[in-house]
Amino acid sequence: MSLHALGIIVGGLIPAVCFTGSSLLNRLVVQTGISVGMILFFTGIGIVIISLPFLLMGPAAAFSARGAWLSMLIGMSWGLGVAGVTYAILKYKAALSVIVPIYNFNTLLVVLLSLVLFAEWQDVHVPRLIIGALLMVIGGTLVAMA
């Protein structure tokens, strides 16, 4: 199997399954009566548990202050997003089937920003990418109106 195919499986398909589970579990946990803060706290414990094998597999000296700071920003950004989804389900009774396609507009933003910020336009077929992104916008709009 090619490195490209492995990258798509490991970085695309497996995370898609994991994020699906995360969203469905978020909907279930809200029904238990636990607070948003406690959900985030225990989610953080889950992340720590998942990080342990990766810490053991990698080189011990693979640390940088800049990397640590950026990693914390990832966690804060992700945590704030999860808090928003959880709060919307809990407080406003938002339908998961409606809000997931809307918050997945992040995909479109990441695609566009990655093309510019990381010069990925040099490595991808931009017209296909733009057509796919436009189809996502149309789909997300239809779902939001459902």
LOVEXNU-429230 format. One record per residue (C-alpha): x, y, z negated; residue number from 1; residue in three letters. Coordinates in steps of 0.2 Angstrom, whole numbers, plus 5000, padded with zeros to 4 digits. Layout:
+------+-------+------+-----+------+
: east : north :   up : seq : type :
+------+-------+------+-----+------+
:    X :     Y :    Z : NUM :  ALA :
...
+------+-------+------+-----+------+
//
This chain:
+------+-------+------+-----+------+
: east : north :   up : seq : type :
+------+-------+------+-----+------+
: 5000 :  5000 : 5000 :   1 :  MET :
: 5007 :  5017 : 5005 :   2 :  SER :
: 5011 :  5030 : 4992 :   3 :  LEU :
: 4998 :  5041 : 4999 :   4 :  HIS :
: 4985 :  5028 : 4996 :   5 :  ALA :
: 4991 :  5025 : 4978 :   6 :  LEU :
: 4991 :  5043 : 4975 :   7 :  GLY :
: 4972 :  5044 : 4980 :   8 :  ILE :
: 4968 :  5029 : 4969 :   9 :  ILE :
: 4977 :  5034 : 4954 :  10 :  VAL :
: 4974 :  5053 : 4955 :  11 :  GLY :
: 4957 :  5053 : 4963 :  12 :  GLY :
: 4947 :  5037 : 4961 :  13 :  LEU :
: 4952 :  5032 : 4944 :  14 :  ILE :
: 4950 :  5050 : 4937 :  15 :  PRO :
: 4933 :  5051 : 4946 :  16 :  ALA :
: 4927 :  5035 : 4936 :  17 :  VAL :
: 4934 :  5042 : 4920 :  18 :  CYS :
: 4926 :  5059 : 4922 :  19 :  PHE :
: 4910 :  5050 : 4926 :  20 :  THR :
: 4911 :  5041 : 4909 :  21 :  GLY :
: 4916 :  5057 : 4900 :  22 :  SER :
: 4901 :  5066 : 4907 :  23 :  SER :
: 4889 :  5052 : 4903 :  24 :  LEU :
: 4896 :  5050 : 4885 :  25 :  LEU :
: 4894 :  5068 : 4883 :  26 :  ASN :
: 4876 :  5067 : 4886 :  27 :  ARG :
: 4874 :  5052 : 4874 :  28 :  LEU :
: 4885 :  5060 : 4860 :  29 :  VAL :
: 4874 :  5076 : 4860 :  30 :  VAL :
: 4859 :  5065 : 4856 :  31 :  GLN :
: 4867 :  5059 : 4839 :  32 :  THR :
: 4866 :  5076 : 4831 :  33 :  GLY :
: 4885 :  5079 : 4830 :  34 :  ILE :
: 4890 :  5097 : 4832 :  35 :  SER :
: 4900 :  5104 : 4847 :  36 :  VAL :
: 4915 :  5107 : 4836 :  37 :  GLY :
: 4915 :  5090 : 4830 :  38 :  MET :
: 4913 :  5083 : 4847 :  39 :  ILE :
: 4928 :  5093 : 4853 :  40 :  LEU :
: 4938 :  5087 : 4837 :  41 :  PHE :
: 4935 :  5069 : 4840 :  42 :  PHE :
: 4938 :  5071 : 4859 :  43 :  THR :
: 4955 :  5078 : 4854 :  44 :  GLY :
: 4958 :  5062 : 4844 :  45 :  ILE :
: 4954 :  5052 : 4859 :  46 :  GLY :
: 4966 :  5062 : 4870 :  47 :  ILE :
: 4980 :  5059 : 4857 :  48 :  VAL :
: 4977 :  5041 : 4857 :  49 :  ILE :
: 4978 :  5040 : 4876 :  50 :  ILE :
: 4994 :  5051 : 4876 :  51 :  SER :
: 5003 :  5038 : 4865 :  52 :  LEU :
: 5007 :  5025 : 4878 :  53 :  PRO :
: 5012 :  5039 : 4890 :  54 :  PHE :
: 5024 :  5047 : 4877 :  55 :  LEU :
: 5032 :  5029 : 4875 :  56 :  LEU :
: 5034 :  5026 : 4893 :  57 :  MET :
: 5042 :  5043 : 4898 :  58 :  GLY :
: 5060 :  5049 : 4894 :  59 :  PRO :
: 5062 :  5055 : 4876 :  60 :  ALA :
: 5070 :  5072 : 4882 :  61 :  ALA :
: 5056 :  5076 : 4894 :  62 :  ALA :
: 5051 :  5092 : 4884 :  63 :  PHE :
: 5051 :  5111 : 4888 :  64 :  SER :
: 5043 :  5125 : 4879 :  65 :  ALA :
: 5035 :  5132 : 4895 :  66 :  ARG :
: 5028 :  5114 : 4898 :  67 :  GLY :
: 5021 :  5113 : 4881 :  68 :  ALA :
: 5013 :  5130 : 4882 :  69 :  TRP :
: 5005 :  5127 : 4899 :  70 :  LEU :
: 4999 :  5110 : 4892 :  71 :  SER :
: 4990 :  5119 : 4878 :  72 :  MET :
: 4982 :  5130 : 4890 :  73 :  LEU :
: 4976 :  5115 : 4900 :  74 :  ILE :
: 4968 :  5108 : 4884 :  75 :  GLY :
: 4960 :  5125 : 4879 :  76 :  MET :
: 4953 :  5127 : 4896 :  77 :  SER :
: 4946 :  5109 : 4897 :  78 :  TRP :
: 4940 :  5110 : 4879 :  79 :  GLY :
: 4931 :  5127 : 4883 :  80 :  LEU :
: 4923 :  5119 : 4898 :  81 :  GLY :
: 4917 :  5103 : 4888 :  82 :  VAL :
: 4911 :  5115 : 4875 :  83 :  ALA :
: 4900 :  5124 : 4888 :  84 :  GLY :
: 4893 :  5108 : 4895 :  85 :  VAL :
: 4889 :  5101 : 4878 :  86 :  THR :
: 4882 :  5117 : 4871 :  87 :  TYR :
: 4871 :  5119 : 4887 :  88 :  ALA :
: 4864 :  5101 : 4885 :  89 :  ILE :
: 4862 :  5103 : 4866 :  90 :  LEU :
: 4855 :  5121 : 4865 :  91 :  LYS :
: 4847 :  5123 : 4882 :  92 :  TYR :
: 4842 :  5105 : 4886 :  93 :  LYS :
: 4851 :  5107 : 4902 :  94 :  ALA :
: 4850 :  5092 : 4914 :  95 :  ALA :
: 4867 :  5084 : 4916 :  96 :  LEU :
: 4862 :  5079 : 4934 :  97 :  SER :
: 4860 :  5097 : 4938 :  98 :  VAL :
: 4875 :  5105 : 4929 :  99 :  ILE :
: 4888 :  5092 : 4934 : 100 :  VAL :
: 4887 :  5097 : 4952 : 101 :  PRO :
: 4888 :  5115 : 4947 : 102 :  ILE :
: 4903 :  5114 : 4936 : 103 :  TYR :
: 4911 :  5103 : 4949 : 104 :  ASN :
: 4913 :  5119 : 4960 : 105 :  PHE :
: 4929 :  5119 : 4951 : 106 :  ASN :
: 4935 :  5107 : 4964 : 107 :  THR :
: 4932 :  5121 : 4978 : 108 :  LEU :
: 4941 :  5134 : 4967 : 109 :  LEU :
: 4956 :  5122 : 4965 : 110 :  VAL :
: 4956 :  5118 : 4983 : 111 :  VAL :
: 4957 :  5136 : 4988 : 112 :  LEU :
: 4969 :  5142 : 4975 : 113 :  LEU :
: 4980 :  5127 : 4978 : 114 :  SER :
: 4981 :  5132 : 4996 : 115 :  LEU :
: 4987 :  5149 : 4992 : 116 :  VAL :
: 4997 :  5148 : 4975 : 117 :  LEU :
: 5006 :  5132 : 4979 : 118 :  PHE :
: 5007 :  5134 : 4998 : 119 :  ALA :
: 4998 :  5117 : 5001 : 120 :  GLU :
: 4991 :  5124 : 5017 : 121 :  TRP :
: 5008 :  5118 : 5024 : 122 :  GLN :
: 5004 :  5100 : 5020 : 123 :  ASP :
: 4986 :  5097 : 5023 : 124 :  VAL :
: 4974 :  5098 : 5038 : 125 :  HIS :
: 4966 :  5115 : 5033 : 126 :  VAL :
: 4951 :  5115 : 5045 : 127 :  PRO :
: 4945 :  5098 : 5038 : 128 :  ARG :
: 4948 :  5104 : 5021 : 129 :  LEU :
: 4937 :  5120 : 5024 : 130 :  ILE :
: 4923 :  5110 : 5032 : 131 :  ILE :
: 4923 :  5098 : 5017 : 132 :  GLY :
: 4923 :  5112 : 5005 : 133 :  ALA :
: 4908 :  5121 : 5014 : 134 :  LEU :
: 4899 :  5104 : 5013 : 135 :  LEU :
: 4902 :  5104 : 4994 : 136 :  MET :
: 4895 :  5122 : 4993 : 137 :  VAL :
: 4879 :  5117 : 5002 : 138 :  ILE :
: 4877 :  5101 : 4992 : 139 :  GLY :
: 4880 :  5110 : 4975 : 140 :  GLY :
: 4867 :  5124 : 4980 : 141 :  THR :
: 4854 :  5110 : 4984 : 142 :  LEU :
: 4857 :  5102 : 4968 : 143 :  VAL :
: 4856 :  5118 : 4958 : 144 :  ALA :
: 4839 :  5121 : 4966 : 145 :  MET :
: 4833 :  5104 : 4962 : 146 :  ALA :
+------+-------+------+-----+------+
//
